[in-house]
Amino acid sequence: MQKTVNQKAWFLVLPVFLLVAFSAVIPLMTVVNYSVQDTFGNNQFFWVGLEWFSELLHSERLHAALGRQIVFSSIILAIEVPLGVFIALNMPQKGLWASVCLVLMALPLLIPWNVVGTIWQIFGRVDIGLLGHTLAALGIDYNYTQDPLDAWVTVIVMDVWHWTSLVALLAYAGLQSIPQAYYQAAKIDQASRWSVFWFIELPKMQGVLMIAILIRFMDSFMIYTEPFVVTGGGPGNATTFLSIDLVKMALGQFDLGPAAAFSLMYFLTVMLVSWVFYTVMTNLDKKAGL
Amino acid sequence: MAKIRTQKPGWFSGKALVMVLYILFLLIPIYWLINMSLKTNEEIISVFSVWPRHLTFDNYKTILTDASWYMGYVNSMIYVVLNVVISLTVALPAAYAFSRYSFIGDKHLFFWLLSNRMAPPAVFALPFFQLYSSVGLFDTHIAVALAHTLFNVPLAVWILEGFMRGVPKEIDETAYVDGYSFPRFFTRIFMPLIASGIGVAAFFCFMFSWVELLLSRTLTSVAAKPITAVMTRTVSASGMDWGVLAAAGVLTIVPGALVIYFVRNYIAKGFALGRV
């Protein structure tokens, strides 16, 4: 759609601008302020410049947390995106069953995150949880509070349980928008199921899949509550992702300076990656003629 | 319109099997929570059973008769509703501006808004605590509602803009020619046209405000404490009160399930942020 140039439109945007400025810029400035100072308590602050930043850039603790975070985000994207598309392809198209599937699939998305954690914490316990008990009965040595690998598997399965539906629903919405004529043409050409997917469905889903990947990347990179409830970042530091580490540092140890520097680098990383996604996405939008 | 890629005839096709397996995977952990919420603590710890042997509603009774428990739900509902109202009120005009006009800095502003959706809440927990304490809003519902606008307003703008783009501009122009003022046109003609978009945006604001824990826990202590934070107190000296914890968890799922039911026909389009 051709947009009219109209500077007065700023007045319509002003309320959002002021609100977000209040709830984002002021706190962010506080963070910037802390990140360049040190304190010994009593509200006495000393200028330390970029010391915290350089210290953090060489901190093994941060590198380890970042490494875990990247591995985690990669694994869940690699599982959830293909699985979500697969589920969407198998969803009923319309009628009662389609509604039932939609409602049931959306259910995990509306559960408070710490309840999601609680559900899996209980479900995985060997003494009272169905999963833990069943695995123990099968003779598999499973204990997510002791074994790092088990903790990782639990956290990943939990995230797949929690968020795959989001990808599936997005892909489903993309599939629904494909005109019937495409399928008819494919049938006339005697295209195989695979080429229908590869040449029709996948390109048409590209836009929504980018949204799915963007949202899943952002949210998995910021994940805090669910793994914190299930494993508390443990055993040891095995599942201490960036947010968990940051909260430990800021609210637990009250190391304001390093925590603030950490916050800024964290925020910038998320923003940078998201910006790349966003640029690709808007280019796709343009290509689609929106 | 008949779909060509329909299932093979027969009741139990491969597609149905996939869906049944997936939905079982989703529902079994939830079922386990419900199962536990209907048992006594003794039964949970001593016997392993896939359904309650001695059905009891005591856990729910505990929650629904104790003000410190059920006020958690009330508090959560208050700030979630406040948040939805605030987010939509400011996002509607902004989304209209983004969908209809180009102005200085529009693209940068749009990305800046979105960038707040990308801000890890952990980054903002401490500064928020200090900001709202210093303006005397700590432990109020409005503080949590305002804090949650950080990620909900950008999302609402994004969703609404997608829906508004689908409304032809000729409608605006015709209305202005007919002598409608902007506020009147916006509320009488435009908003009804994108009613489903507003519903979807409200759904998402509800969802992300309802499920969030870190900020709402940091910004409250007693008066506005959300249910998600109240739940942590089931850990006591005498061990975990599993039954009550499970019952509280089940009760947090109910509002979400109700909301999903109402917007079920728009869920898919909504998740695509109006962009399909």
Boltz contact constraints between the chains, C-beta under 6 A:
constraints:
  - contact:
      token1: [A, 3]
      token2: [B, 101]
      max_distance: 6.0
  - contact:
      token1: [A, 3]
      token2: [B, 102]
      max_distance: 6.0
  - contact:
      token1: [A, 4]
      token2: [B, 101]
      max_distance: 6.0
  - contact:
      token1: [A, 5]
      token2: [B, 102]
      max_distance: 6.0
  - contact:
      token1: [A, 6]
      token2: [B, 101]
      max_distance: 6.0
  - contact:
      token1: [A, 7]
      token2: [B, 103]
      max_distance: 6.0
  - contact:
      token1: [A, 9]
      token2: [B, 97]
      max_distance: 6.0
  - contact:
      token1: [A, 9]
      token2: [B, 101]
      max_distance: 6.0
  - contact:
      token1: [A, 9]
      token2: [B, 103]
      max_distance: 6.0
  - contact:
      token1: [A, 10]
      token2: [B, 103]
      max_distance: 6.0
  - contact:
      token1: [A, 12]
      token2: [B, 93]
      max_distance: 6.0
  - contact:
      token1: [A, 12]
      token2: [B, 94]
      max_distance: 6.0
  - contact:
      token1: [A, 12]
      token2: [B, 97]
      max_distance: 6.0
  - contact:
      token1: [A, 13]
      token2: [B, 94]
      max_distance: 6.0
  - contact:
      token1: [A, 13]
      token2: [B, 97]
      max_distance: 6.0
  - contact:
      token1: [A, 15]
      token2: [B, 90]
      max_distance: 6.0
  - contact:
      token1: [A, 16]
      token2: [B, 90]
      max_distance: 6.0
  - contact:
      token1: [A, 16]
      token2: [B, 94]
      max_distance: 6.0
  - contact:
      token1: [A, 16]
      token2: [B, 153]
      max_distance: 6.0
  - contact:
      token1: [A, 19]
      token2: [B, 90]
      max_distance: 6.0
  - contact:
      token1: [A, 19]
      token2: [B, 149]
      max_distance: 6.0
  - contact:
      token1: [A, 20]
      token2: [B, 116]
      max_distance: 6.0
  - contact:
      token1: [A, 20]
      token2: [B, 153]
      max_distance: 6.0
  - contact:
      token1: [A, 23]
      token2: [B, 146]
      max_distance: 6.0
  - contact:
      token1: [A, 23]
      token2: [B, 149]
      max_distance: 6.0
  - contact:
      token1: [A, 23]
      token2: [B, 150]
      max_distance: 6.0
  - contact:
      token1: [A, 24]
      token2: [B, 116]
      max_distance: 6.0
  - contact:
      token1: [A, 24]
      token2: [B, 150]
      max_distance: 6.0
  - contact:
      token1: [A, 26]
      token2: [B, 131]
      max_distance: 6.0
  - contact:
      token1: [A, 27]
      token2: [B, 124]
      max_distance: 6.0
  - contact:
      token1: [A, 27]
      token2: [B, 127]
      max_distance: 6.0
  - contact:
      token1: [A, 27]
      token2: [B, 128]
      max_distance: 6.0
  - contact:
      token1: [A, 27]
      token2: [B, 131]
      max_distance: 6.0
  - contact:
      token1: [A, 30]
      token2: [B, 127]
      max_distance: 6.0
  - contact:
      token1: [A, 31]
      token2: [B, 127]
      max_distance: 6.0
  - contact:
      token1: [A, 87]
      token2: [B, 22]
      max_distance: 6.0
  - contact:
      token1: [A, 90]
      token2: [B, 15]
      max_distance: 6.0
  - contact:
      token1: [A, 90]
      token2: [B, 18]
      max_distance: 6.0
  - contact:
      token1: [A, 90]
      token2: [B, 19]
      max_distance: 6.0
  - contact:
      token1: [A, 93]
      token2: [B, 3]
      max_distance: 6.0
  - contact:
      token1: [A, 99]
      token2: [B, 264]
      max_distance: 6.0
  - contact:
      token1: [A, 102]
      token2: [B, 264]
      max_distance: 6.0
  - contact:
      token1: [A, 102]
      token2: [B, 267]
      max_distance: 6.0
  - contact:
      token1: [A, 103]
      token2: [B, 260]
      max_distance: 6.0
  - contact:
      token1: [A, 103]
      token2: [B, 264]
      max_distance: 6.0
  - contact:
      token1: [A, 104]
      token2: [B, 23]
      max_distance: 6.0
  - contact:
      token1: [A, 106]
      token2: [B, 260]
      max_distance: 6.0
  - contact:
      token1: [A, 106]
      token2: [B, 267]
      max_distance: 6.0
  - contact:
      token1: [A, 108]
      token2: [B, 26]
      max_distance: 6.0
  - contact:
      token1: [A, 110]
      token2: [B, 207]
      max_distance: 6.0
  - contact:
      token1: [A, 110]
      token2: [B, 256]
      max_distance: 6.0
  - contact:
      token1: [A, 110]
      token2: [B, 260]
      max_distance: 6.0
  - contact:
      token1: [A, 111]
      token2: [B, 253]
      max_distance: 6.0
  - contact:
      token1: [A, 112]
      token2: [B, 211]
      max_distance: 6.0
  - contact:
      token1: [A, 112]
      token2: [B, 228]
      max_distance: 6.0
  - contact:
      token1: [A, 112]
      token2: [B, 252]
      max_distance: 6.0
  - contact:
      token1: [A, 113]
      token2: [B, 211]
      max_distance: 6.0
  - contact:
      token1: [A, 113]
      token2: [B, 213]
      max_distance: 6.0
  - contact:
      token1: [A, 114]
      token2: [B, 213]
      max_distance: 6.0
  - contact:
      token1: [A, 114]
      token2: [B, 228]
      max_distance: 6.0
  - contact:
      token1: [A, 115]
      token2: [B, 249]
      max_distance: 6.0
  - contact:
      token1: [A, 115]
      token2: [B, 252]
      max_distance: 6.0
  - contact:
      token1: [A, 118]
      token2: [B, 249]
      max_distance: 6.0
  - contact:
      token1: [A, 119]
      token2: [B, 29]
      max_distance: 6.0
  - contact:
      token1: [A, 119]
      token2: [B, 33]
      max_distance: 6.0
  - contact:
      token1: [A, 123]
      token2: [B, 29]
      max_distance: 6.0
  - contact:
      token1: [A, 123]
      token2: [B, 32]
      max_distance: 6.0
  - contact:
      token1: [A, 128]
      token2: [B, 44]
      max_distance: 6.0
  - contact:
      token1: [A, 130]
      token2: [B, 32]
      max_distance: 6.0
  - contact:
      token1: [A, 133]
      token2: [B, 48]
      max_distance: 6.0
  - contact:
      token1: [A, 169]
      token2: [B, 268]
      max_distance: 6.0
  - contact:
      token1: [A, 169]
      token2: [B, 271]
      max_distance: 6.0
  - contact:
      token1: [A, 170]
      token2: [B, 271]
      max_distance: 6.0
  - contact:
      token1: [A, 170]
      token2: [B, 272]
      max_distance: 6.0
  - contact:
      token1: [A, 172]
      token2: [B, 268]
      max_distance: 6.0
  - contact:
      token1: [A, 173]
      token2: [B, 268]
      max_distance: 6.0
  - contact:
      token1: [A, 173]
      token2: [B, 269]
      max_distance: 6.0
  - contact:
      token1: [A, 173]
      token2: [B, 272]
      max_distance: 6.0
  - contact:
      token1: [A, 173]
      token2: [B, 276]
      max_distance: 6.0
  - contact:
      token1: [A, 174]
      token2: [B, 276]
      max_distance: 6.0
  - contact:
      token1: [A, 177]
      token2: [B, 276]
      max_distance: 6.0
  - contact:
      token1: [A, 180]
      token2: [B, 1]
      max_distance: 6.0
  - contact:
      token1: [A, 183]
      token2: [B, 4]
      max_distance: 6.0
  - contact:
      token1: [A, 187]
      token2: [B, 4]
      max_distance: 6.0
  - contact:
      token1: [A, 208]
      token2: [B, 272]
      max_distance: 6.0
  - contact:
      token1: [A, 218]
      token2: [B, 118]
      max_distance: 6.0
  - contact:
      token1: [A, 222]
      token2: [B, 120]
      max_distance: 6.0
  - contact:
      token1: [A, 224]
      token2: [B, 122]
      max_distance: 6.0
  - contact:
      token1: [A, 224]
      token2: [B, 214]
      max_distance: 6.0
  - contact:
      token1: [A, 225]
      token2: [B, 213]
      max_distance: 6.0
  - contact:
      token1: [A, 243]
      token2: [B, 120]
      max_distance: 6.0
  - contact:
      token1: [A, 243]
      token2: [B, 122]
      max_distance: 6.0
  - contact:
      token1: [A, 246]
      token2: [B, 122]
      max_distance: 6.0
  - contact:
      token1: [A, 247]
      token2: [B, 122]
      max_distance: 6.0
  - contact:
      token1: [A, 250]
      token2: [B, 126]
      max_distance: 6.0
  - contact:
      token1: [A, 263]
      token2: [B, 123]
      max_distance: 6.0
  - contact:
      token1: [A, 266]
      token2: [B, 120]
      max_distance: 6.0
  - contact:
      token1: [A, 267]
      token2: [B, 119]
      max_distance: 6.0
  - contact:
      token1: [A, 267]
      token2: [B, 123]
      max_distance: 6.0
  - contact:
      token1: [A, 270]
      token2: [B, 118]
      max_distance: 6.0
  - contact:
      token1: [A, 271]
      token2: [B, 115]
      max_distance: 6.0
  - contact:
      token1: [A, 271]
      token2: [B, 118]
      max_distance: 6.0
  - contact:
      token1: [A, 274]
      token2: [B, 118]
      max_distance: 6.0
